[in-house]
Each structure stands twice: as structure tokens, then as C-alpha cells.
Amino acid sequence: MSTDGDLDAKSVWEARYAERERIWSGRVNTWLAEVAGALSPGRALDLGCGEGADVLWLAEKGWHVLGVDISETALGRAVEEAARRGIAERVTFRQMDLSDDFPEGTFDLVSAQFLQSMVRLDRERIFGAAARAVAPGGVLIVVDHGAAPPWANLHHDHEFPTVDGVLAQIPGEWEQLRAGPVERDAVGPDGQQAVLIDNLIVLRRRVDG
């Protein structure tokens, strides 16, 4: 995504979350549910977890999950929801700018759902670190917006990440389970219905890779 180094990413996202009591739907992302639903629970890492919907869904499916986000406001909402659902012992949330830092350890599942931003976001660094964080036999899932929804107000020259471009940023030896565009039904902020294009990448780390 396009970035603007003159803008402080943390301040921008804190301001975004301050706009409303809740920004996202609270529902698990479609492709994460499809992929993770077929896996045996283990340790998971959710990059850019926002208000925690994916983290909480994974925890309710038996995973132990670390959710990382740049916004303390978003993470506070995630912590409250985890406590409300009675799953706080299965989740950990950590405030972190992934362009500068990354969690230690290895995970059976690493998820990056729509980790895109109009302000500073070093995706190449993040995907390199994410790849190294996947345990042998573990799964990495990356989902990007492949095109703008009809209700988006973007500059005409805005460029979206490509599948090949993302794959080129992921080091290591992998079994490619899925890699390509996918469609999903969505509803816009004013009730508009549309079919959106996402780029879905699902990789399994080779045990000897």
C-alpha cells in the first residue's frame, strides 16, 4: 500500500479508533475461518489484530493466541471482549509497531488479514519476520484487498499488492496451499452490496525447510 512517512502511524490509527466505539464488525475474517477451521489448534499469532475478532474466534476454537496491533485503543477493546467471553486465559494482546518490532517465538499459525495501511507499514520486513515465526509444519495465511470496493474513495493511481509480489517477500521453503484472487460478498457502510476481490495466500512451512 502507499505510505506517508510524514505521518505517525500510531497516532493515525489511534485517531481512527477514537472515531467510534467500534470500527470493525466483530466477526471473524472469512478466509481465516475457512483455513483455520481445518487445522488442529495450537499456538497462533494474529498480526494487526485490531479489536480482536480473529483472535477471539481462534481462542474459542481452542487456540492459544497472541494478537498484536499498533493501537492501544483497539487492544483495550479486545481485552474487554475476551474477558466478557471468558477466554482471557487463552489470549494475549501486545501493542507493537510491526514495522519496527516483532514478537518472539514460533507459532503453528501466523495470520495477516488485510495488513494494509495508508501510513508507514514496512510489509517486506513484516512478512520476512512472519515467515520466520512459523513453526515447521505450520501455516502462514496472508489476505490482502485485491481491488477497491465500489464505496472506497481512493486515488486513481492507488496500487494494490499482488499475489506474486507478496510471495516474493516471504522467505523459506513452503508448500503452497492456495495463492490467488478470491471473491466474497460484502455490504458497504450505507448498505451497498458488492462482490469484493481479495488476494489469498496460504502456505505450509516444510518440515525440512
N, C-alpha and C positions, 0 to 999 in steps of 0.2 A: 504494500500500500504506500501511498505518498506520505511523507513525513515532513514535519516542520521543526527543525532543530531549535528554533527560537521559542518554542512553546514548551513549558514544563509539563511532561506527560502526567505526572501525579496530580498536579493542580487541575489540569483539564478534566481528568476522569473524576476527581472529587466534585468538581462543579457539575459534571453530568449527573452524577448520582444524587446530588443535592436538589436537582430539579423536581424530583418526585419521590414519594415514599418507596416506590418500587419501579425499577426501569424495565426489567425483563419479565417474561411470562410466569416464571416459576416452574415451567415444565422442562423435563429433560430434553436435550437436543436429540432430534430424530435419529441421526446416524450413529451417535454414541449408543443409544438404546439398542439399536439393531446389532451393532458389533459386539458390545459388551454383554448383551443378553445371552450370547452364545458361548461366553467364556466362563471358566471356573474362577470364582472370586479369589483375590489375593490382595496385593498392595497396588494402589493406583495413585497417579499424580494428575491433577487437572490444572492446566496452565491457563491463566486468565479466567479464573472460575467465576468472577462476578459475584452475584448474590447467592451462588452456591447450588443452583438447581441440579446440575450434573453430579456434584459431589454428594449431595443428599440422596439422589436416586441410587448411585453406586453403593453408598453405605447401607441403604435399605435392602440391597441385593446381596449383602454380605461382604462387601469390600471394606478394607481399611484405606481411607483416602486422605491425601494431602491436597488441599486446594490453595492455590497461590494467585494473588491478584495485587495490582498496584494501589487499589482504592481501599482505604481503611473503612470508609462508609459502607461499601459493598460487603466487605468481610464481616463487619458488625452485624449486618442483616443475616448473613449466612450462619453465624454463630447462634443468633437468637432462634432461627428456624430449626437448627439442629437440636437445640435444647427442647424446643417445643415438641419435636417429633420423638424425643427420647433416644437419639442416636449420637449424642455428643461424644461418647467414648470411642466411636468408630471414625471420627473425622478430626482433622487438624487443619487450621487455616493460618496462613502466613502472608503478611504484607511484604511484597518484594517487587522491585522493578526488574523484570526478567532481562532487560537489555543490559543490565549491569551485574546481575547476580542470578544464581540458580540453586535450587535445593540439592542437598547432598543425598546420596543413596541411590539404590536401583529399585525399579518398580516393574510389576508384571503388566501394567497397562499405563501408558502415558497418553494423555488426550489433550489436543489443542483444537478447540472448537471456535472457529471464527476469530482467531487471534490476529486481528487486523485493526489498524488504527490510523487516523489521520495525523497523529503526532508521533514523536520518536518511538520506534519499535524496531529493534535490531533482530529481525526474524532469522537471518542467517546464523547469528550467534545462538539464538534460542533453539533453533532446530538442531544445530550441532550438539548442544548440551542435552536436548531432549533425547536424541538418538543414543547418546552415551548412557542415559539414565534408564534405558530399557534393559531389563534382565534378559539373559539368554532364554529364548523361547517366548519372551514377552511380546506384547503388541503395542505398536505406535499408531495412533489414529490422528490424522490432520484433516480438518474440514475448513474450507475457505468459501467465501462468496465467489462464485464464478462469474457473476454478472450483477448489475444493479437491479434491484426491484423497481417496478414502474413508479413507485411513490418516492423514490430517493431523489435528492437534489444534489447531484454530483456534477463536477466539471466534465465537459465533453471529452477531455483528454485523460480522464482518470483511467489508470491501468489496474487490472485485477491480476493477482498471482495466477500463474499457470501450473498445471499438474507437473509438467516436466521441470519447470523452474524450481518448484518445491522439492521434488525428488533429488535434484542436483545439490540441494543444500543439506541432505541427510546422509551422513557418512555411515559406513559399516556394511555388513553383509546381511541382506534381508530376503525373506520370501514375500513377494508382492502378492497380497491377497486381493486388493482392489486398488485401482488408480484410474480415475476418470471422472467426467461430469455425471451428476445425478440430478434428478428433478424432485421437488417436493411442493406440496400445496401450502400456501401461506395466506394469511389475512393481514392487510395493512393497517396502519393506525386509524384510518377512517372507515374500516370495514371492507376495504377493497380486497377482492380475491384474485390471486395470481399463482402461477406456477413459477417457482424460483429455480435457478440453476446454482448448484453447489459443486465444488470440486472435492471429491472424497478420496483420501489415500489411507489405506490400511496395510501395514507392514508387520510381519512377524520376524523378530530377530533370530537369525540362525544360531543354533546352539554352539556351533563351532566358528561363528563369525566374530 
